[in-house]
């Protein structure tokens, strides 16, 4: 799957990008027709500890899923967002099977 990673207000290191790529590749086990994913990593300038925003926009044929999570680290945000995407993809696949 093609993953486009964009970081806003900072420069993301390759280790973080590889982590995100590996996590998103696992989603193909649940739904194999994923076209591409756009990942946006943002850091807010606030005094709060949860100032990192992880946003994923995943394109599948006929639909698009968007998940946005705010956490202390990007890895934690990625885990939570990908769990949410996994549920959405499973739900979509079940609906498609029901119509077939």
C-alpha positions as CSV (number, residue, x, y, z in Angstrom):
1,X,0.0,0.0,0.0
2,X,1.2,3.5,-0.8
3,X,1.5,5.7,2.3
4,X,2.1,9.4,2.0
5,X,3.4,10.9,5.2
6,X,3.4,14.6,5.8
7,X,4.7,16.2,9.0
8,X,3.6,19.7,10.0
9,X,5.7,22.0,12.2
10,X,8.5,19.5,12.5
11,X,10.6,16.9,10.6
12,X,9.7,13.3,11.0
13,X,12.5,10.8,11.2
14,X,12.7,7.7,9.0
15,X,12.1,5.4,12.0
16,X,8.7,6.9,12.7
17,X,7.8,6.7,9.0
18,X,8.8,3.1,8.8
19,X,6.7,2.4,12.0
20,X,3.6,4.0,10.4
21,X,4.2,2.1,7.1
22,X,4.5,-1.2,8.9
23,X,1.3,-0.6,10.9
24,X,-0.7,0.5,7.9
25,X,0.5,-2.5,5.8
26,X,-1.1,-4.8,8.4
27,X,-4.5,-3.4,7.5
28,X,-4.3,-5.1,4.2
29,X,-5.0,-8.3,6.0
30,X,-8.5,-7.1,6.8
31,X,-9.3,-5.2,3.5
32,X,-7.1,-6.0,0.5
33,X,-8.3,-3.3,-1.9
34,X,-6.9,-0.2,-0.1
35,X,-5.7,2.3,-2.7
36,X,-3.5,4.6,-0.6
37,X,-3.2,6.3,2.7
38,X,-2.3,9.9,3.6
39,X,-0.9,10.4,7.0
40,X,-0.6,13.9,8.6
41,X,1.6,14.3,11.7
42,X,1.1,17.6,13.5
43,X,2.5,19.2,16.6
44,X,0.4,21.8,18.3
45,X,2.2,24.7,20.2
46,X,0.4,24.3,23.5
47,X,1.5,23.6,27.1
48,X,-0.6,20.3,27.2
49,X,1.2,17.0,27.1
50,X,-1.2,15.6,24.4
51,X,-0.1,18.0,21.7
52,X,0.6,15.5,18.9
53,X,-2.1,14.9,16.3
54,X,-2.1,11.8,14.1
55,X,-4.5,11.9,11.2
56,X,-5.0,9.2,8.5
57,X,-7.0,9.5,5.3
58,X,-7.4,6.1,3.7
59,X,-8.9,5.6,0.3
60,X,-10.7,2.5,-0.7
61,X,-12.8,1.9,-3.9
62,X,-15.9,4.0,-3.5
63,X,-15.2,5.4,-0.1
64,X,-12.7,7.2,2.1
65,X,-12.0,6.8,5.9
66,X,-10.6,9.6,8.0
67,X,-9.4,9.1,11.5
68,X,-7.9,11.8,13.7
69,X,-6.3,11.2,17.2
70,X,-4.5,13.4,19.6
71,X,-2.0,11.8,22.0
72,X,1.2,12.2,23.9
73,X,3.3,10.4,21.2
74,X,2.8,9.7,17.5
75,X,3.3,6.0,18.1
76,X,0.4,5.9,20.5
77,X,-1.8,8.0,18.2
78,X,-0.9,5.6,15.3
79,X,-1.9,2.5,17.4
80,X,-5.2,4.0,18.4
81,X,-6.0,5.4,14.9
82,X,-5.1,2.1,13.2
83,X,-7.4,0.1,15.6
84,X,-10.2,2.5,14.6
85,X,-9.5,2.0,10.9
86,X,-9.4,-1.8,11.4
87,X,-12.9,-1.7,12.9
88,X,-14.2,0.5,10.1
89,X,-12.6,-1.7,7.4
90,X,-14.1,-4.9,8.9
91,X,-17.5,-3.2,9.1
92,X,-17.3,-2.2,5.5
93,X,-16.3,-5.6,4.4
94,X,-19.2,-7.2,6.2
95,X,-21.6,-4.8,4.6
96,X,-20.2,-5.6,1.1
97,X,-20.6,-9.3,1.8
98,X,-24.2,-8.8,3.0
99,X,-25.0,-7.1,-0.4
100,X,-23.3,-9.8,-2.4
